[in-house]
Amino acid sequence: MCRPRPGQSPVTGTGMSHAVDPERDTLDKAAGENFPVAPFFLPRAWRADLMAVYGFARLVDDIGDGDLAPGGADARLLGVSPEDAEDRLLLLDAFEADLNRVFDSTPHHPLLRRLQHTVRRRSLTPEPFHGLIAANRQDQLVSRYETYDDLLAYCELSANPVGRLVLSVTGTSTPERIRLSDAICTALQIVEHLQDVAEDLGRDRIYLPAEDMKHFHVQEADLATSTAGASLRALVAYEAQRARDLLNEGAPLVGSVHGRLKLLLAGFVAGGRAAIKAIAAAEYDVFPGPPKPGKVQLLREVGVTLRGEG
């Protein structure tokens, strides 16, 4: 329900990555995500539309993270010359221009042509899509967040639009559900940041608020070690509790819907809760590798969430 995590580019038999079909290459990454994109139990029309939304979100993140498949196919489709294909801000601008064509003409990129059918079928508005692009543009310009409120403002762009799109696609959007969805999506984004502290640092990005780092006496150098010290563990525990509180705040969203959508939303909440418990089980040391829950823990959390507990 929140921003997707990076997948892997396909590799040819020659050992070189080559995007023969940019649309399929991007959509195939859904299988490697840490949350269900369009699970089998949903109605077919929902699955098709959720995959179209996923394709957009995955591609914009790949542009922002510099993870496009080598070969320049996506850049060519967006009208960006080979010599400018490494310019992420230019690519994001071109992608946004193609997004605008979704709403008033015919887009160039096949993923956006796929999205156009969903936009028309579900009467989607441009704002959530522009928010996701703005988040990736911000990633090129902002690499540190001074306060928790600054981070929440980033999550408003990077995560919350996806939950709002899920509600719109399923025809269940109301102001109260949007509020609850935003809490869940922000929580999931914070959890992902905690899991990916080392990976994000490798991209020169830190999503732990600077004021919190100062409060817990954590320096940036502490994030580059192979194991977390006591101060960093205390900081991670503090941020994990914030995410837990947000998940609990948003959990009533699950009980506000019925049927298969209820199971989907329960899976999102349960995934966040199980991830937090995995981080806690690792004693808040996220450096040996992103702590991830097992299937049994995840299923247990789904049951707890469906029963309105937790």
GUVO-242921 format. One record per residue (C-alpha): residue in one letter; z, x, y. Coordinates in steps of 0.25 Angstrom, whole numbers, plus 5000, padded with zeros to 4 digits. Example, Ala and Ser with C-alpha at 12.3 -4.5 7.8 and 13.67 -1.06 7.14 Angstrom:
a503150494982/s502950554996/
END
This chain:
m500050005000/c500150125009/r499250235012/p498550295000/r498850434995/p497750534993/g496850534980/q496050644974/s494550674977/p493650664965/v493150794959/t491850824953/g491550904941/t491151024950/g492551024955/m492150984969/s492650854975/h491450764978/a491550624984/v490350554977/d490750414981/p491750414992/e492150274990/r492450284976/d493150424977/t494150364987/l494350234980/d494650304967/k495850374973/a496550244972/a496950274958/g497750394963/e498550324973/n500050314972/f500050154974/p499150054968/v497850034977/a497249904970/p498049874957/f497349804946/f498249674947/l497749644961/p496549544963/r495249614962/a494849574977/w496249634982/r495949764974/a494549784980/d495049764994/l496349854992/m495349964986/a494549954999/v495749975007/y496250084999/g494850155000/f494950155015/a496450205015/r496150315005/l494950365013/v495650365026/d496750445020/d495850535013/i495150565027/g496450585034/d497050675023/g495750755022/d495550705007/l494150655007/a493350704995/p492550824998/g491050805001/g491150725014/a490650595009/d491650515016/a491350585029/r489850565028/l490150415025/l490950415038/g489850485046/v490650615048/s489850745047/p490150845036/e490650945047/d491650845052/a492050795038/e493450865038/d493850805052/r494850695048/l494950635061/l493450625062/l493350565048/l494450465052/d493650425064/a492450405056/f493150325046/e493750235056/a492350205062/d491950165048/l493150075047/n492750005059/r491349975053/v492149905042/f492449795052/d491149795060/s490049845052/t489749925040/p490650055036/h489950185031/h491050225021/p490950145008/l492550135007/l492450065021/r491249975016/r492149935004/l493349905014/q492449825023/h492349715012/t493849715011/v494049705026/r493049585027/r493649515014/r495149535019/s494949525034/l495549655036/t495749715050/p495449855054/e496849895059/p497449945045/f496250025042/h496350095056/g497850115054/l497550195041/i496450285049/a497450305060/a498450355051/n497550455045/r497050495059/q498550515063/d498750605050/q497750705057/l498450705070/v499950685066/s500650765055/r502150745059/y502950615062/e504150635071/t504850505068/y504950395057/d504350295067/d503150395069/l502950395054/l503050245053/a501950235063/y501050325055/c501350235042/e500950115051/l499550175050/s499550255037/a500150155028/n500450015033/p498949975035/v498749985020/g499849885017/r499349795027/l497949805021/v498549765007/l499149645013/s497849605020/v496949625008/t497849535000/g497949435011/t499449435012/s499649505026/t500749445035/p501549505046/e502749515037/r502049575025/i501349675034/r502749715039/l503249735025/s501949805021/d502149905032/a503549945027/i503049965013/c501850045017/t502650135027/a503650155016/l502550195006/q501950295016/i503250355019/v503450375003/e502150435002/h502450535014/l503750575006/q502950594993/d501950685000/v502750765010/a502150895004/e500750845003/d500850795018/l501350925022/g500150995016/r499350905026/d500250945037/r500850805038/i502350775038/y502750625037/l504250645037/p504650615051/a505050735059/e506350675064/d506750645050/m506450785046/k507250845057/h508450745054/f508450795039/h508250945044/v506850955037/q505851055042/e504351045039/a504551175031/d505451095022/l504251005018/a503451125013/t504351165002/s504251134987/t505551054986/a506350974996/g507651025002/a508850925004/s508450895018/l507050855015/r507550775003/a508450695012/l507250675022/v506350625011/a507550535006/y507650475020/e506150445022/a506150385008/q507250295011/r506450245023/a505250215014/r506250145004/d506750055016/l505350025020/l504949985006/n506149895005/e505749835019/g504349805014/a504649765000/p504749615003/l503249615005/v503149614990/g503849484989/s503049425000/v501749424991/h501449374977/g500649404965/r499949534963/l500049574977/k501549574975/l501449674964/l500549764972/l501549764984/a502649784974/g501949904969/f501849964983/v503349944986/a503749994972/g502850114973/g503550154986/r504950134980/a504650204968/a504150324976/i505350334984/k506250334971/a505350444966/i505650524978/a507050494977/a507050534962/a506450674967/e507650684976/y506750674988/d506050804985/v504550764987/f503950904986/p503850934971/g502850824971/p502750674977/p503850604969/k503150484962/p503750364954/g503450344940/k502750214935/v504050164929/q504750174943/l503650114950/l503649994941/r505149974942/e504949974957/v503849874956/g504749784949/v505949804959/t504949774970/l504449644964/r505849594962/g506149614976/e507149724973/g507149874978/
END
